[in-house]
Amino acid sequence: MSAEIVLGVGGGIAAYKACELLRLFTESGHRVRVVPTASALRFVGAPTWAALSGQPVADDVWADVHEVPHVRLGQRADLVVVAPATADLLARAAHGLADDLLTNTLLTARCPVLLAPAMHTEMWEHPATVANVATLRSRGVRVVEPAVGRLTGADTGKGRLPDPAEIFAVARRTLARGPHAPADLAGRHVVVTAGGTREPLDPVRFLGNRSSGKQGYAFARSAVARGARVTLVAANVALADPAGVDLVRVGTTEELREATLRAAAGADAVVMAAAPADFRPATYTSAKIKKTAAGAPTIDLVTNPDIAAELGRQRRPEQVLVVFAAETDDAEANGRAKLARKRADLIVINEVGPDKVFGAETNAATVIGADGSVHPMAEQSKEDLADAVWDLVVARWPPSRPVTGNRPFQRG
């Protein structure tokens, strides 16, 4: 479905990356008005934005005054995205300043607002920026965590603009929920695990599974779009890093256990979408095991720790735990038994097979709650399924006033 999008561009070196984000929006059929700051135009000129958007560039409150652009742009938008959002722009937005067209647009928008900051690490971590981001989030603004990587100079750290394709993915999920959907995970810290662990046998071999990590990554993207602070613990995943998450990479089940328990200690919800190996070799051979005339070697296995059960035993009463069951037969019965063993709130049961779930873009599941509720979920995109499960998670927290940011309005 086509949407009216305002793409704000702040005055940082990452402004050139917004060109790719703009192309992703327009190629998806959306109508985009680019609103660059004066500083942004020193990095990328107005003709570039106009050519890529097919729309005139809105950069001056005094241009086309008869159309009242400082009000109309925000009022008509279904989504406002600012990428990059500089430290200065975050400060002006947090304090309600309106000294250019972009900050005027942010004040008049009654749709979801998504800010993708980019700046040097010291600026991102400065108490003033931290306070400004907290203020914006408290109003329902989605502020995407910056990525870690090479910055403008020779330094490396947190503050890099996330990949435009991943910002686009968060924007797409935000649009899918509608123009007035609340950022109902704002103020929440959630932990998501994804991928499949590998247990080394020798330097070139391991025991593993077929999990691609796509469903876990869908949970992470959906949570970012709903305003959460997300820790994503990823095991052997060959996917692009989702925008706005704190990513922790692990390899083995024990590494997954340590990272998940550490992150979950203060989390509001934990979604265990990863597939930990149930067993590992009893011994690791430091040299490659050779094929010999004696035939195949005997490999002794030992049981890995049950991470979900450990979380279930030690979690706080208000923490919501979601576990998964990949079953080939008697799926619902096995899932119910697993739900009880893990002491979880919800279990997502997948029937798996050669052409089901693993590596696919879609998923079908049955979600069962500890309260006895059953939620069949027909085949749909993994992103849509993740959103449906987050709805069930939100329903399990005590009622609170939703963070909606701004009041509804009537478009002129």
Sine and cosine of phi, psi and omega as CSV:
sin_phi,cos_phi,sin_psi,cos_psi,sin_omega,cos_omega
0.00,0.00,0.73,-0.69,-0.02,-1.00
-0.95,0.30,0.62,-0.79,-0.01,-1.00
-0.76,-0.65,0.37,-0.93,0.11,-0.99
-1.00,-0.05,0.91,-0.42,-0.07,-1.00
-0.87,-0.50,0.71,-0.71,0.19,-0.98
-0.98,-0.20,0.83,-0.56,0.07,-1.00
-0.96,-0.30,0.97,-0.24,0.08,-1.00
-1.00,0.07,0.60,-0.80,-0.02,-1.00
-0.78,-0.63,0.88,-0.48,0.02,-1.00
-1.00,0.08,0.19,-0.98,-0.10,-0.99
-1.00,0.04,0.92,0.38,0.08,-1.00
-0.80,-0.60,0.27,-0.96,-0.02,-1.00
-0.86,0.50,-0.44,0.90,0.00,-1.00
-0.95,0.30,0.02,1.00,0.01,-1.00
-0.84,0.55,-0.52,0.85,-0.01,-1.00
-0.90,0.43,-0.46,0.89,0.01,-1.00
-0.94,0.35,-0.40,0.91,0.02,-1.00
-0.91,0.41,-0.35,0.94,0.07,-1.00
-0.88,0.48,-0.66,0.75,0.02,-1.00
-0.93,0.36,-0.63,0.78,0.05,-1.00
-0.89,0.46,-0.68,0.74,0.04,-1.00
-0.86,0.51,-0.69,0.72,0.01,-1.00
-0.89,0.46,-0.64,0.77,0.03,-1.00
-0.88,0.47,-0.65,0.76,0.03,-1.00
-0.90,0.43,-0.76,0.65,-0.08,-1.00
-0.93,0.37,-0.62,0.78,0.01,-1.00
-0.94,0.35,-0.30,0.95,0.08,-1.00
-1.00,0.01,0.07,1.00,0.08,-1.00
1.00,-0.06,0.12,0.99,-0.02,-1.00
-1.00,0.06,0.50,-0.86,0.07,-1.00
-1.00,-0.08,0.85,-0.52,-0.14,-0.99
-0.85,-0.52,0.78,-0.63,0.19,-0.98
-0.96,-0.28,0.84,-0.54,0.01,-1.00
-1.00,0.01,0.76,-0.65,0.02,-1.00
-0.84,-0.55,1.00,0.00,0.02,-1.00
-1.00,0.06,0.48,-0.88,0.16,-0.99
-0.98,0.21,0.21,-0.98,0.03,-1.00
-0.86,0.50,-0.61,0.79,0.02,-1.00
-0.93,0.37,-0.59,0.81,0.01,-1.00
-0.88,0.48,-0.57,0.82,-0.01,-1.00
-0.94,0.35,-0.22,0.98,0.11,-0.99
-0.98,0.19,-0.30,0.96,0.04,-1.00
-0.99,-0.13,-0.71,0.71,0.02,-1.00
-0.73,-0.68,0.81,-0.58,-0.09,-1.00
-0.98,0.22,0.35,-0.94,-0.01,-1.00
-0.84,0.54,-0.63,0.78,0.01,-1.00
-0.85,0.52,-0.55,0.83,0.03,-1.00
-0.91,0.42,-0.73,0.68,0.00,-1.00
-0.90,0.44,-0.65,0.76,-0.02,-1.00
-0.91,0.41,-0.67,0.74,-0.02,-1.00
-0.91,0.41,-0.66,0.76,-0.05,-1.00
-0.97,0.26,-0.51,0.86,-0.04,-1.00
-1.00,-0.04,-0.41,0.91,-0.11,-0.99
0.95,0.32,0.30,0.96,-0.02,-1.00
-0.74,-0.67,0.46,-0.89,0.09,-1.00
-0.89,0.45,0.54,-0.84,0.01,-1.00
-0.99,0.14,0.74,-0.68,0.02,-1.00
-0.98,-0.21,0.95,-0.30,-0.06,-1.00
-0.70,-0.72,0.11,0.99,-0.11,-0.99
-0.53,-0.85,0.79,-0.61,0.01,-1.00
-0.91,0.41,-0.29,0.96,-0.05,-1.00
-1.00,-0.07,-0.07,1.00,0.04,-1.00
-1.00,0.05,0.63,-0.78,0.03,-1.00
0.76,0.65,0.75,0.66,-0.08,-1.00
-0.86,0.51,-0.51,0.86,-0.02,-1.00
-0.88,0.47,-0.35,0.93,0.03,-1.00
-1.00,-0.06,0.01,1.00,-0.01,-1.00
0.73,0.68,0.87,0.49,-0.12,-0.99
-0.89,0.46,-0.50,0.87,-0.05,-1.00
-0.92,0.39,-0.25,0.97,0.06,-1.00
-0.95,-0.32,-0.72,0.69,-0.15,-0.99
-0.91,0.41,-0.61,0.79,-0.05,-1.00
-0.86,0.51,-0.74,0.67,0.01,-1.00
-0.93,0.36,-0.62,0.78,-0.03,-1.00
-0.90,0.44,-0.61,0.79,-0.11,-0.99
-1.00,0.05,-0.17,0.99,-0.11,-0.99
-0.97,0.23,0.60,-0.80,0.18,-0.98
-1.00,0.00,-0.34,0.94,0.00,-1.00
-0.33,-0.94,0.67,-0.74,0.14,-0.99
-0.90,-0.43,0.82,-0.57,0.04,-1.00
-0.86,-0.50,0.75,-0.67,0.08,-1.00
-0.87,-0.49,0.89,-0.46,-0.03,-1.00
-0.49,-0.87,0.89,-0.45,-0.04,1.00
-0.99,0.14,0.45,-0.89,0.14,-0.99
-0.97,-0.24,0.92,-0.39,-0.04,-1.00
-0.98,0.20,0.20,-0.98,0.05,-1.00
-0.86,0.51,-0.65,0.76,0.02,-1.00
-0.89,0.45,-0.68,0.73,-0.02,-1.00
-0.92,0.39,-0.63,0.78,0.06,-1.00
-0.88,0.48,-0.67,0.75,-0.01,-1.00
-0.90,0.43,-0.70,0.71,-0.01,-1.00
-0.91,0.41,-0.63,0.78,0.02,-1.00
-0.92,0.40,-0.65,0.76,-0.02,-1.00
-0.91,0.42,-0.52,0.85,-0.05,-1.00
-0.99,-0.16,0.13,0.99,0.11,-0.99
0.94,0.33,0.41,0.91,0.04,-1.00
-0.96,0.30,0.46,-0.89,-0.04,-1.00
-0.63,-0.78,0.89,0.45,-0.09,-1.00
-0.98,-0.20,0.10,0.99,0.14,-0.99
-0.45,-0.89,0.01,-1.00,-0.10,-1.00
-0.93,0.38,-0.59,0.81,-0.04,-1.00
-0.92,0.39,-0.71,0.71,0.01,-1.00
-0.93,0.36,-0.52,0.85,0.14,-0.99
-0.88,0.47,-0.68,0.74,-0.01,-1.00
-0.90,0.44,-0.65,0.76,0.03,-1.00
-0.89,0.46,-0.56,0.83,0.01,-1.00
-0.96,0.29,-0.51,0.86,-0.06,-1.00
-1.00,-0.07,-0.18,0.98,-0.03,-1.00
-0.93,0.36,0.72,-0.69,0.10,-1.00
-0.89,-0.46,0.31,0.95,0.03,-1.00
-0.95,-0.33,0.08,-1.00,0.10,-0.99
-0.86,0.51,0.63,-0.78,0.04,-1.00
-0.87,-0.50,0.79,-0.62,-0.04,-1.00
-0.85,-0.52,0.88,-0.47,-0.01,-1.00
-0.93,-0.36,0.77,-0.64,0.03,-1.00
-0.91,-0.42,1.00,-0.08,-0.07,-1.00
-0.93,0.36,0.46,-0.89,0.14,-0.99
-0.49,-0.87,0.82,-0.57,-0.03,-1.00
-0.14,-0.99,0.10,-0.99,0.06,-1.00
-0.94,0.33,0.43,-0.90,-0.10,-0.99
-0.82,0.57,-0.69,0.73,-0.03,-1.00
-0.88,0.48,-0.58,0.81,0.01,-1.00
-0.95,0.31,-0.66,0.76,0.01,-1.00
-0.91,0.42,-0.59,0.80,-0.07,-1.00
-1.00,0.01,-0.08,1.00,-0.01,-1.00
-0.90,0.45,0.64,-0.76,-0.02,-1.00
-0.80,0.59,-0.56,0.83,0.00,-1.00
-0.91,0.41,-0.69,0.72,0.02,-1.00
-0.92,0.39,-0.66,0.75,0.04,-1.00
-0.85,0.53,-0.70,0.72,0.00,-1.00
-0.92,0.39,-0.64,0.77,0.01,-1.00
-0.90,0.43,-0.66,0.75,0.03,-1.00
-0.90,0.43,-0.68,0.74,0.02,-1.00
-0.88,0.48,-0.64,0.77,0.03,-1.00
-0.89,0.46,-0.73,0.68,-0.01,-1.00
-0.88,0.47,-0.69,0.72,0.00,-1.00
-0.91,0.42,-0.58,0.81,0.01,-1.00
-0.90,0.43,-0.35,0.94,0.04,-1.00
-1.00,-0.06,0.05,1.00,0.03,-1.00
1.00,-0.09,0.10,1.00,0.05,-1.00
-0.97,0.24,0.72,-0.69,0.07,-1.00
-0.99,0.11,0.94,-0.33,0.06,-1.00
-0.96,-0.29,0.93,-0.37,-0.08,-1.00
-0.99,0.17,0.77,-0.64,0.04,-1.00
-0.87,0.49,0.69,-0.72,0.06,-1.00
-0.92,0.38,0.31,-0.95,0.02,-1.00
-1.00,0.05,0.25,-0.97,0.08,-1.00
-0.98,-0.18,0.75,-0.66,0.01,-1.00
0.19,-0.98,-0.25,-0.97,-0.01,-1.00
-0.92,0.38,0.72,-0.69,0.00,-1.00
-0.98,-0.22,-0.28,-0.96,-0.12,-0.99
-0.87,0.49,-0.71,0.70,-0.02,-1.00
-1.00,-0.03,-0.57,-0.82,-0.02,-1.00
-1.00,0.09,-0.13,0.99,-0.07,-1.00
-0.99,0.15,0.35,-0.94,0.00,-1.00
-0.74,-0.67,0.62,-0.79,0.03,-1.00
0.17,-0.99,-0.22,-0.97,0.01,-1.00
-0.99,0.15,0.76,-0.65,-0.02,-1.00
0.54,-0.84,-0.06,1.00,-0.01,-1.00
-0.97,0.23,0.63,-0.78,0.07,-1.00
-0.90,0.43,0.77,-0.64,0.05,-1.00
-0.86,0.52,0.33,-0.95,0.02,-1.00
-0.83,0.56,0.73,-0.69,-0.02,-1.00
-0.81,0.58,-0.59,0.81,0.02,-1.00
-0.89,0.45,-0.54,0.84,0.01,-1.00
-0.98,0.18,-0.55,0.83,0.13,-0.99
-0.89,0.45,-0.66,0.75,0.05,-1.00
-0.87,0.50,-0.65,0.76,0.00,-1.00
-0.89,0.46,-0.65,0.76,0.04,-1.00
-0.92,0.40,-0.67,0.74,0.03,-1.00
-0.88,0.47,-0.65,0.76,0.00,-1.00
-0.89,0.46,-0.66,0.75,0.02,-1.00
-0.92,0.39,-0.60,0.80,0.03,-1.00
-0.89,0.45,-0.70,0.72,0.03,-1.00
-0.90,0.43,-0.59,0.81,-0.05,-1.00
-0.89,0.45,-0.44,0.90,-0.03,-1.00
-1.00,0.06,-0.12,0.99,0.07,-1.00
0.98,-0.19,0.39,-0.92,-0.12,-0.99
-0.93,0.36,-0.29,0.96,-0.03,-1.00
-0.87,-0.50,0.26,0.96,0.04,-1.00
-0.93,0.38,0.74,-0.67,-0.04,-1.00
-0.95,0.30,0.41,-0.91,0.16,-0.99
-0.99,0.16,0.96,0.26,-0.21,-0.98
-0.97,0.23,-0.03,1.00,0.13,-0.99
-0.96,-0.29,0.12,0.99,0.03,-1.00
-0.87,0.50,0.70,-0.72,-0.02,-1.00
0.99,0.13,-0.04,1.00,0.01,-1.00
-0.98,-0.21,0.57,-0.82,0.15,-0.99
-0.95,-0.32,0.85,-0.53,0.00,-1.00
-0.85,-0.52,0.53,-0.85,0.04,-1.00
-0.91,-0.42,0.76,-0.65,0.04,-1.00
-0.81,-0.59,0.73,-0.68,0.12,-0.99
-0.95,-0.30,0.48,-0.88,-0.08,-1.00
-0.48,-0.88,0.42,-0.91,0.08,-1.00
1.00,0.01,-0.11,-0.99,-0.02,-1.00
-0.83,-0.56,0.68,-0.73,0.00,-1.00
-0.98,0.21,0.35,-0.94,0.04,-1.00
-0.79,-0.62,0.73,-0.68,-0.03,-1.00
-0.93,-0.36,0.94,-0.34,-0.10,-0.99
-0.89,0.46,0.69,-0.73,0.09,-1.00
-0.97,-0.23,-0.72,0.69,0.12,-0.99
-0.51,-0.86,-0.07,-1.00,-0.10,-1.00
-0.88,0.47,-0.26,0.97,-0.05,-1.00
-0.84,-0.54,-0.08,1.00,-0.08,-1.00
-0.80,-0.59,0.44,-0.90,0.04,-1.00
-0.46,-0.89,0.32,-0.95,0.20,-0.98
-1.00,-0.09,0.77,-0.64,-0.03,-1.00
-0.51,-0.86,-0.27,-0.96,0.01,-1.00
-0.58,-0.82,-0.02,-1.00,-0.15,-0.99
-1.00,-0.07,0.16,0.99,-0.04,-1.00
-0.90,0.44,0.77,-0.64,0.00,-1.00
-1.00,-0.02,-0.35,0.94,-0.07,-1.00
1.00,0.02,-0.05,1.00,-0.11,-0.99
-0.90,0.44,-0.64,0.77,-0.01,-1.00
-0.93,0.36,-0.65,0.76,0.05,-1.00
-0.89,0.46,-0.66,0.75,0.03,-1.00
-0.91,0.42,-0.56,0.83,0.06,-1.00
-0.90,0.44,-0.64,0.77,0.07,-1.00
-0.88,0.47,-0.66,0.75,-0.02,-1.00
-0.91,0.41,-0.72,0.69,-0.01,-1.00
-0.89,0.46,-0.68,0.74,-0.01,-1.00
-0.89,0.47,-0.66,0.75,-0.01,-1.00
-0.91,0.41,-0.63,0.78,0.06,-1.00
-0.88,0.48,-0.69,0.72,-0.01,-1.00
-0.90,0.43,-0.38,0.92,0.01,-1.00
-0.99,-0.13,0.13,0.99,0.16,-0.99
0.99,-0.14,0.09,1.00,-0.08,-1.00
-0.98,0.20,0.39,-0.92,0.30,-0.95
-1.00,0.01,0.83,-0.56,-0.20,-0.98
-0.88,-0.48,0.80,-0.61,0.22,-0.98
-0.97,-0.25,0.87,-0.50,-0.01,-1.00
-0.94,-0.33,0.89,-0.45,0.04,-1.00
-0.98,-0.17,0.94,-0.35,-0.17,-0.99
-0.92,-0.40,0.79,-0.61,-0.01,-1.00
-0.94,-0.34,0.95,-0.32,0.14,-0.99
0.81,0.59,0.82,0.58,-0.05,-1.00
-0.94,-0.34,0.76,-0.64,0.03,-1.00
-0.97,-0.22,0.85,0.53,-0.02,-1.00
-0.79,-0.62,0.41,-0.91,0.06,-1.00
-0.90,0.43,0.59,-0.81,0.00,-1.00
-0.91,0.42,0.82,-0.58,0.05,-1.00
-0.90,0.43,0.57,-0.82,0.04,-1.00
-0.93,0.37,0.63,-0.78,0.20,-0.98
0.99,0.13,0.26,0.96,0.01,-1.00
-0.91,-0.42,0.43,-0.90,0.23,-0.97
-1.00,-0.01,0.95,-0.32,-0.14,-0.99
-1.00,-0.09,0.77,-0.63,0.07,-1.00
-0.85,-0.52,0.88,-0.48,-0.01,-1.00
-1.00,-0.10,0.71,-0.71,0.02,-1.00
-0.71,-0.70,0.22,-0.98,0.01,-1.00
-0.87,-0.49,-0.82,0.58,-0.08,-1.00
-0.99,-0.12,0.16,-0.99,0.04,-1.00
-0.90,0.43,-0.63,0.78,0.02,-1.00
-0.91,0.42,-0.63,0.78,0.07,-1.00
-0.91,0.42,-0.64,0.77,0.07,-1.00
-0.88,0.47,-0.69,0.73,0.01,-1.00
-0.87,0.50,-0.77,0.64,-0.05,-1.00
-0.88,0.47,-0.71,0.70,-0.04,-1.00
-0.92,0.38,-0.63,0.77,-0.04,-1.00
-0.94,0.33,-0.70,0.71,0.01,-1.00
-0.89,0.46,-0.62,0.78,0.01,-1.00
-0.91,0.41,-0.72,0.69,-0.03,-1.00
-0.94,0.33,-0.56,0.83,-0.10,-1.00
-0.96,0.26,-0.26,0.97,-0.11,-0.99
-0.82,0.57,-0.61,0.79,0.00,-1.00
-0.90,-0.44,0.29,0.96,-0.10,-0.99
-1.00,0.08,0.46,-0.89,0.08,-1.00
-1.00,0.10,-0.45,0.89,0.01,-1.00
-0.48,-0.88,0.53,-0.85,0.07,-1.00
-0.78,-0.63,0.81,-0.58,0.03,-1.00
-0.92,-0.40,0.94,-0.35,-0.09,-1.00
-1.00,-0.04,0.95,0.31,-0.02,-1.00
-1.00,0.08,-0.15,0.99,0.02,-1.00
-0.95,0.31,0.31,-0.95,0.03,-1.00
-0.91,-0.42,1.00,0.01,0.02,-1.00
-0.95,0.31,0.60,-0.80,0.08,-1.00
-0.92,0.39,0.74,-0.67,0.01,-1.00
-0.95,0.31,-0.45,0.89,-0.07,-1.00
-0.74,-0.67,0.35,-0.94,0.11,-0.99
-0.63,-0.77,0.38,-0.93,0.05,-1.00
-0.88,0.48,0.65,-0.76,0.00,-1.00
-0.91,0.42,-0.51,0.86,0.02,-1.00
-0.72,-0.70,0.49,-0.87,0.07,-1.00
-0.95,-0.30,0.76,-0.65,-0.01,-1.00
-0.99,-0.13,0.86,-0.52,-0.10,-0.99
-0.95,0.30,-0.33,0.95,0.07,-1.00
-0.93,-0.38,0.50,-0.87,-0.01,-1.00
-0.84,0.54,0.74,-0.68,0.03,-1.00
-0.95,0.30,0.84,-0.54,-0.08,-1.00
-1.00,-0.01,0.51,-0.86,0.14,-0.99
-0.97,0.24,0.75,-0.66,-0.01,-1.00
-0.76,-0.65,0.18,-0.98,0.02,-1.00
-0.92,0.38,-0.31,0.95,-0.02,-1.00
-0.96,0.29,-0.17,0.98,0.03,-1.00
0.99,-0.17,-0.18,-0.98,-0.07,-1.00
-0.94,0.34,0.62,-0.79,0.02,-1.00
-0.96,0.27,0.35,-0.94,0.11,-0.99
-1.00,-0.03,0.79,-0.61,-0.03,-1.00
-0.92,-0.40,0.90,-0.44,0.05,-1.00
-0.99,0.11,0.67,-0.74,-0.02,-1.00
-0.91,-0.42,0.49,-0.87,0.14,-0.99
-0.81,-0.58,0.36,-0.93,-0.07,-1.00
-0.99,0.14,0.70,-0.71,0.07,-1.00
-0.98,0.17,0.34,-0.94,0.06,-1.00
-0.90,0.43,0.50,-0.86,0.02,-1.00
-1.00,-0.06,0.99,-0.14,-0.11,-0.99
-0.91,0.41,-0.72,0.70,-0.05,-1.00
-0.89,0.46,-0.66,0.76,0.01,-1.00
-0.91,0.42,-0.61,0.80,0.03,-1.00
-0.91,0.41,-0.66,0.75,0.08,-1.00
-0.88,0.47,-0.67,0.74,-0.01,-1.00
-0.89,0.46,-0.57,0.82,-0.01,-1.00
-0.96,0.29,-0.55,0.83,-0.16,-0.99
-0.94,-0.35,0.01,1.00,-0.06,-1.00
-0.94,0.34,0.41,-0.91,0.06,-1.00
-0.96,0.29,0.41,-0.91,-0.05,-1.00
-0.85,0.53,-0.56,0.83,-0.07,-1.00
-1.00,0.03,-0.08,1.00,0.00,-1.00
-0.99,0.15,0.74,-0.68,0.00,-1.00
-0.99,-0.12,0.78,-0.62,-0.01,-1.00
-0.91,-0.41,0.81,-0.58,0.03,-1.00
-0.89,-0.45,0.82,-0.57,0.02,-1.00
-0.88,-0.47,0.19,-0.98,-0.05,-1.00
-0.82,-0.58,0.47,-0.88,0.10,-1.00
-0.72,-0.70,0.89,-0.46,0.09,-1.00
-0.99,-0.16,0.94,-0.34,-0.14,-0.99
-0.85,-0.52,0.56,-0.83,0.06,-1.00
-0.97,-0.23,-0.28,0.96,0.01,-1.00
-0.38,-0.93,0.41,-0.91,-0.03,-1.00
0.71,0.70,0.75,0.66,-0.17,-0.99
-0.86,0.52,-0.75,0.66,-0.09,-1.00
-0.93,0.36,-0.67,0.74,0.00,-1.00
-0.90,0.44,-0.71,0.71,0.03,-1.00
-0.90,0.43,-0.61,0.80,0.01,-1.00
-0.91,0.42,-0.69,0.73,0.02,-1.00
-0.87,0.48,-0.67,0.75,0.02,-1.00
-0.90,0.44,-0.65,0.76,0.00,-1.00
-0.92,0.39,-0.64,0.77,0.03,-1.00
-0.84,0.54,-0.68,0.73,0.00,-1.00
-0.93,0.36,-0.66,0.75,-0.02,-1.00
-0.90,0.44,-0.61,0.80,-0.07,-1.00
-1.00,0.10,-0.21,0.98,-0.05,-1.00
0.84,0.54,0.67,0.74,-0.04,-1.00
-1.00,-0.07,0.21,-0.98,0.07,-1.00
-1.00,0.04,-0.59,0.80,-0.05,-1.00
-0.64,-0.77,0.56,-0.83,0.15,-0.99
-0.78,-0.62,0.74,-0.68,0.04,-1.00
-0.98,-0.17,0.91,-0.41,-0.10,-0.99
-0.98,-0.22,0.86,-0.51,0.06,-1.00
-0.93,-0.36,0.72,-0.69,0.21,-0.98
-1.00,0.02,0.89,-0.45,-0.12,-0.99
-0.95,-0.32,0.32,-0.95,0.01,-1.00
-0.05,-1.00,-0.08,-1.00,-0.05,-1.00
-0.83,0.56,-0.55,0.83,-0.05,-1.00
-0.88,-0.47,0.37,0.93,-0.04,-1.00
-0.82,-0.57,0.73,-0.68,0.23,-0.97
0.95,0.30,-0.89,0.46,-0.16,-0.99
-0.89,0.46,0.87,-0.50,0.05,-1.00
0.98,0.21,-0.11,0.99,-0.05,-1.00
-0.99,0.17,0.29,-0.96,0.04,-1.00
-1.00,0.01,-0.23,0.97,-0.02,-1.00
-0.87,-0.50,0.23,-0.97,-0.02,-1.00
-0.41,-0.91,0.52,-0.85,0.16,-0.99
-0.80,-0.61,0.57,-0.82,-0.09,-1.00
-0.42,-0.91,0.27,-0.96,0.23,-0.97
-0.88,-0.47,0.81,-0.59,0.00,-1.00
-0.95,-0.30,0.82,-0.57,-0.02,-1.00
-0.90,-0.44,0.70,-0.72,0.01,-1.00
-0.99,-0.17,0.41,-0.91,0.05,-1.00
-0.89,0.45,-0.33,0.94,0.04,-1.00
-0.99,0.11,0.06,1.00,0.01,-1.00
1.00,-0.07,-0.08,1.00,-0.02,-1.00
-0.94,0.34,0.54,-0.84,0.02,-1.00
-0.80,-0.60,0.76,-0.64,-0.07,-1.00
-0.78,-0.62,1.00,-0.05,0.07,-1.00
-0.94,0.34,0.70,-0.72,0.00,-1.00
-0.81,-0.58,0.93,-0.36,-0.02,-1.00
-0.91,0.42,0.25,-0.97,-0.02,-1.00
-0.86,0.51,0.76,-0.65,-0.05,-1.00
-0.37,-0.93,0.07,-1.00,0.04,-1.00
-0.90,0.44,0.47,-0.88,0.00,-1.00
-0.90,0.43,-0.48,0.88,0.07,-1.00
-0.92,0.39,-0.68,0.73,0.02,-1.00
-0.91,0.42,-0.64,0.77,0.02,-1.00
-0.90,0.43,-0.65,0.76,0.04,-1.00
-0.87,0.50,-0.69,0.73,0.02,-1.00
-0.88,0.48,-0.65,0.76,0.00,-1.00
-0.90,0.43,-0.62,0.79,0.02,-1.00
-0.95,0.31,-0.61,0.79,0.07,-1.00
-0.87,0.49,-0.59,0.81,0.07,-1.00
-0.83,0.55,-0.66,0.75,0.00,-1.00
-0.93,0.36,-0.58,0.81,0.04,-1.00
-0.91,0.42,-0.75,0.66,-0.02,-1.00
-0.85,0.53,-0.62,0.79,-0.02,-1.00
-0.91,0.41,-0.31,0.95,-0.03,-1.00
-1.00,-0.03,-0.10,0.99,0.10,-1.00
-1.00,0.04,0.41,-0.91,0.05,-1.00
-0.85,0.53,0.58,-0.81,-0.01,-1.00
-0.85,0.52,0.65,-0.76,0.06,-1.00
-0.51,-0.86,0.31,-0.95,0.02,-1.00
-0.92,0.38,0.84,-0.54,-0.02,-1.00
-0.91,0.41,0.55,-0.84,0.08,-1.00
-1.00,0.04,0.95,-0.32,-0.04,-1.00
-0.94,-0.34,-0.17,0.99,0.04,-1.00
0.99,0.15,-0.97,0.23,-0.08,-1.00
-0.79,-0.61,0.33,-0.94,-0.07,-1.00
-0.98,0.22,0.39,-0.92,0.07,-1.00
-0.89,0.46,0.33,-0.94,-0.01,-1.00
-0.53,-0.85,0.21,-0.98,0.11,-0.99
-0.97,-0.23,0.82,-0.58,0.01,-1.00
-0.93,0.37,0.66,-0.75,0.05,-1.00
-1.00,0.04,0.00,0.00,0.00,0.00
